[in-house]
Amino acid sequence: MRLTTKFLWSLTLLCILVLFSSCEKEEPIIAAKNQEEFSSRDQNAIGKRLVEQVFEDDHNFPIFKSDNTGFTEDLNDYLSSLVQTVAISAPVTKRNDFDWGVTVIDAPDMHLFTAPGGHFFIYTGLLKALNSEAELIGMLAHELKYADDSKTVLSLKDEFGGVAMGDILLGNKVSSIDNMALWLRDLSYNEKDVQEADEFALNVICPYLYDNTGLRSAIMRLDEVSDRTVEWLIRRPGTLSRIETLAAGMENCGSNESDFADRYQAMMAGL
């Protein structure tokens, strides 16, 4: 009788341990083969795979690595802090759901784009072209809108199909994965989406101590570049109307604050 009781207690204890152990394990992603809708978790997983692809494609996406390892770390930390600043703001619906991050591409292109899940890709050509932290953070806030509204992941689905997206989530091999990051890089938005993203950016920036003219200033600065193509402006069209709309929106944004130009230029001097 004693052995039976001890056995039952041991069996009960074992079941409890197994139960708690299973609770600690992360549940696997369950995806349909033909993926049509994407949760925040789905988008984080897709974004992670695309980030991996970018790091594998040194020809199209050379990752910035300075000879000064300390500067590379400082630059990544600095940009990550700016991304987090805009990502945690109240207008961002997925501020607590996405794996926000940033990667610097070492190329002269004046461009910036996002992957599903909120990962930003910023080119050194753009960082050098801007003049202040307020300009960059305004652009980050603008670009964030496309990820927060799931426009990035839906554009990929429309181009490559729900089956390909489902395969990524299922961990299957996707033959078109090498083209997906290139598609996001070259993706153009319509003027309505661009205007909504500009208005969103103002709503994000207004509560902060940033000069609210930053995004407008960045657009005007990039529009004045004559010797090179500005990819970000070409793929976010309507420059003149954007400048006018932002000027009108700034009237409701309170007084101008700092542009943090000195801090920005000191950081970018190492590029």
C-alpha positions as CSV (number, residue, x, y, z in Angstrom):
1,M,0.0,0.0,0.0
2,R,2.8,2.4,0.9
3,L,4.6,1.7,-2.4
4,T,1.4,2.4,-4.3
5,T,0.9,5.7,-2.5
6,K,4.5,6.7,-3.1
7,F,4.2,5.7,-6.7
8,L,1.0,7.9,-7.2
9,W,2.6,10.9,-5.5
10,S,5.7,10.5,-7.7
11,L,3.5,10.2,-10.8
12,T,1.6,13.3,-9.8
13,L,4.8,15.3,-9.2
14,L,6.2,14.2,-12.5
15,C,3.0,15.4,-14.3
16,I,3.2,18.8,-12.6
17,L,6.9,19.2,-13.6
18,V,6.1,18.2,-17.2
19,L,3.2,20.7,-17.2
20,F,5.3,23.6,-16.0
21,S,8.1,22.7,-18.4
22,S,5.8,22.7,-21.4
23,C,4.4,26.1,-20.3
24,E,7.9,27.6,-20.5
25,K,8.4,26.5,-24.1
26,E,7.5,29.0,-26.9
27,E,4.6,27.7,-28.9
28,P,5.5,27.0,-32.5
29,I,4.1,29.3,-35.3
30,I,1.1,27.7,-36.9
31,A,0.7,29.0,-40.4
32,A,-1.6,28.2,-43.3
33,K,0.1,27.2,-46.5
34,N,-1.6,30.0,-48.3
35,Q,-1.1,32.9,-45.9
36,E,-3.6,35.8,-46.4
37,E,-3.6,37.4,-42.9
38,F,-0.6,38.2,-40.8
39,S,-0.4,38.7,-37.0
40,S,2.3,40.7,-35.4
41,R,4.1,37.5,-34.6
42,D,3.9,36.4,-38.3
43,Q,5.4,39.7,-39.3
44,N,8.2,39.5,-36.8
45,A,9.1,36.0,-38.2
46,I,8.9,37.2,-41.8
47,G,11.0,40.3,-41.0
48,K,13.6,38.2,-39.2
49,R,14.0,36.0,-42.3
50,L,14.3,39.0,-44.6
51,V,16.9,40.5,-42.3
52,E,18.9,37.3,-42.5
53,Q,18.6,37.5,-46.3
54,V,19.9,41.0,-46.3
55,F,23.0,39.9,-44.3
56,E,23.6,37.1,-46.8
57,D,23.4,39.4,-49.8
58,D,26.6,41.5,-49.5
59,H,26.4,42.5,-53.2
60,N,23.1,44.3,-52.9
61,F,23.2,45.1,-49.2
62,P,26.8,45.7,-47.9
63,I,26.4,46.0,-44.2
64,F,28.3,49.0,-42.6
65,K,31.4,48.0,-40.7
66,S,33.8,50.7,-39.7
67,D,37.5,49.9,-39.2
68,N,36.8,51.4,-35.8
69,T,34.7,48.7,-34.2
70,G,33.7,51.0,-31.4
71,F,32.2,53.5,-33.8
72,T,30.2,50.8,-35.5
73,E,28.7,49.9,-32.2
74,D,28.1,53.5,-31.2
75,L,26.4,54.3,-34.5
76,N,24.1,51.2,-34.3
77,D,23.2,52.1,-30.6
78,Y,22.5,55.7,-31.6
79,L,20.2,54.7,-34.5
80,S,18.5,52.0,-32.4
81,S,17.7,54.6,-29.7
82,L,16.1,56.9,-32.4
83,V,14.1,53.9,-33.7
84,Q,12.9,53.0,-30.2
85,T,12.0,56.7,-29.6
86,V,9.5,56.8,-32.4
87,A,8.4,53.1,-32.0
88,I,7.2,53.5,-28.5
89,S,5.1,56.6,-29.1
90,A,1.3,56.5,-28.6
91,P,0.2,56.7,-32.3
92,V,2.1,53.4,-33.0
93,T,-0.4,50.5,-32.7
94,K,2.2,47.7,-32.7
95,R,4.7,49.5,-30.4
96,N,4.7,46.6,-28.0
97,D,4.4,43.8,-30.6
98,F,7.1,44.3,-33.2
99,D,10.8,43.5,-32.9
100,W,11.9,47.0,-33.8
101,G,15.5,47.2,-35.1
102,V,17.8,48.9,-37.5
103,T,20.6,48.0,-39.9
104,V,23.0,50.4,-41.7
105,I,23.7,49.7,-45.4
106,D,27.1,51.0,-46.5
107,A,26.1,52.5,-49.9
108,P,25.7,56.0,-51.4
109,D,22.0,55.6,-52.0
110,M,19.9,58.2,-50.2
111,H,17.3,55.7,-49.1
112,L,15.5,54.2,-46.1
113,F,12.9,51.4,-46.0
114,T,11.4,48.9,-43.5
115,A,10.7,45.2,-43.4
116,P,7.7,43.5,-41.8
117,G,8.0,43.5,-38.0
118,G,9.5,47.0,-37.9
119,H,13.2,46.5,-39.0
120,F,14.6,49.7,-40.6
121,F,17.4,49.7,-43.3
122,I,19.2,53.1,-43.5
123,Y,21.8,53.9,-46.1
124,T,25.0,55.8,-45.3
125,G,24.3,58.0,-48.3
126,L,21.1,59.2,-46.6
127,L,22.8,59.7,-43.2
128,K,25.4,61.9,-44.8
129,A,22.9,63.9,-46.7
130,L,20.8,64.9,-43.7
131,N,21.7,67.7,-41.4
132,S,20.1,67.0,-38.1
133,E,18.6,64.4,-35.8
134,A,15.2,66.0,-36.2
135,E,15.4,65.4,-39.9
136,L,16.3,61.7,-39.5
137,I,13.7,61.0,-36.8
138,G,11.0,62.7,-38.9
139,M,11.9,60.3,-41.7
140,L,11.9,57.3,-39.3
141,A,8.5,58.2,-38.0
142,H,7.2,58.5,-41.6
143,E,8.6,55.1,-42.6
144,L,7.3,53.5,-39.5
145,K,3.8,54.0,-40.6
146,Y,4.1,51.5,-43.5
147,A,5.2,48.8,-41.1
148,D,2.7,49.7,-38.4
149,D,-0.1,49.5,-41.0
150,S,1.1,46.1,-42.3
151,K,1.6,47.7,-45.8
152,T,5.1,46.1,-46.1
153,V,4.0,42.6,-45.5
154,L,0.9,43.0,-47.6
155,S,2.9,44.3,-50.5
156,L,5.1,41.2,-50.3
157,K,2.1,39.0,-50.3
158,D,0.6,40.7,-53.3
159,E,3.8,40.4,-55.2
160,F,5.1,36.9,-54.2
161,G,1.8,35.3,-53.2
162,G,0.4,33.9,-49.9
163,V,2.0,30.5,-50.5
164,A,5.5,32.0,-50.4
165,M,4.6,33.9,-47.2
166,G,3.2,30.8,-45.6
167,D,6.3,28.8,-46.6
168,I,8.5,31.4,-44.7
169,L,6.4,31.0,-41.6
170,L,6.5,27.2,-41.9
171,G,10.3,27.2,-42.3
172,N,10.2,25.9,-45.8
173,K,12.6,26.9,-48.6
174,V,11.4,29.9,-50.6
175,S,13.0,30.3,-54.0
176,S,12.0,34.0,-54.2
177,I,13.4,35.0,-50.8
178,D,16.4,36.6,-52.5
179,N,14.1,39.0,-54.4
180,M,11.9,39.9,-51.4
181,A,14.3,42.3,-49.8
182,L,15.0,43.9,-53.2
183,W,11.3,44.3,-53.7
184,L,10.9,46.1,-50.4
185,R,13.9,48.3,-51.2
186,D,12.4,49.3,-54.5
187,L,8.8,49.5,-53.3
188,S,6.9,52.7,-54.2
189,Y,3.9,54.0,-52.3
190,N,1.1,56.1,-53.7
191,E,0.6,59.7,-52.8
192,K,-2.3,59.0,-50.5
193,D,-0.2,56.6,-48.4
194,V,2.7,59.0,-48.4
195,Q,0.6,61.9,-47.2
196,E,-0.9,59.7,-44.4
197,A,2.6,58.7,-43.4
198,D,3.6,62.3,-43.2
199,E,0.7,63.2,-41.0
200,F,1.4,60.2,-38.8
201,A,5.0,61.3,-38.5
202,L,3.9,64.7,-37.2
203,N,1.6,63.1,-34.6
204,V,4.6,61.0,-33.5
205,I,7.1,63.9,-33.3
206,C,4.9,66.6,-31.8
207,P,5.0,65.5,-28.2
208,Y,8.8,65.2,-28.3
209,L,11.4,68.0,-27.9
210,Y,12.3,67.8,-31.5
211,D,12.0,70.6,-34.0
212,N,8.7,69.6,-35.8
213,T,10.0,71.0,-39.1
214,G,12.5,68.1,-39.3
215,L,10.7,66.0,-41.8
216,R,9.8,68.9,-44.0
217,S,13.4,70.1,-43.9
218,A,14.6,66.6,-44.8
219,I,12.3,66.5,-47.9
220,M,13.4,70.0,-49.0
221,R,17.1,69.1,-48.5
222,L,16.8,65.9,-50.5
223,D,14.8,67.6,-53.2
224,E,17.7,70.0,-53.7
225,V,20.2,67.2,-54.5
226,S,21.0,67.5,-58.2
227,D,23.9,65.2,-58.9
228,R,22.3,61.9,-57.7
229,T,19.0,60.1,-57.7
230,V,17.2,60.3,-54.3
231,E,15.6,56.9,-54.1
232,W,13.5,57.7,-51.0
233,L,11.8,60.7,-52.7
234,I,11.2,58.9,-55.9
235,R,9.4,56.1,-54.1
236,R,7.6,58.4,-51.8
237,P,6.2,60.8,-54.4
238,G,4.4,64.2,-54.2
239,T,7.3,66.4,-52.9
240,L,5.6,69.8,-53.4
241,S,2.3,68.8,-51.9
242,R,4.1,67.0,-49.0
243,I,6.0,70.2,-48.2
244,E,2.7,72.2,-48.2
245,T,0.9,69.7,-46.1
246,L,3.6,69.4,-43.5
247,A,3.8,73.2,-43.2
248,A,0.1,73.4,-42.5
249,G,0.2,70.5,-40.0
250,M,3.1,72.1,-38.1
251,E,0.8,75.0,-37.1
252,N,-1.0,72.6,-34.7
253,C,2.2,71.1,-33.4
254,G,3.2,73.9,-31.0
255,S,6.5,75.8,-30.8
256,N,9.6,74.4,-32.5
257,E,12.2,72.7,-30.3
258,S,15.8,71.6,-30.9
259,D,16.9,69.9,-34.1
260,F,19.9,68.3,-32.3
261,A,22.1,69.1,-35.3
262,D,25.4,69.2,-33.4
263,R,24.8,65.8,-31.8
264,Y,23.9,64.3,-35.2
265,Q,26.8,65.8,-37.1
266,A,29.2,64.7,-34.4
267,M,28.0,61.1,-34.8
268,M,28.0,61.1,-38.6
269,A,31.5,62.6,-38.8
270,G,32.7,59.0,-38.4
271,L,31.1,57.7,-41.6
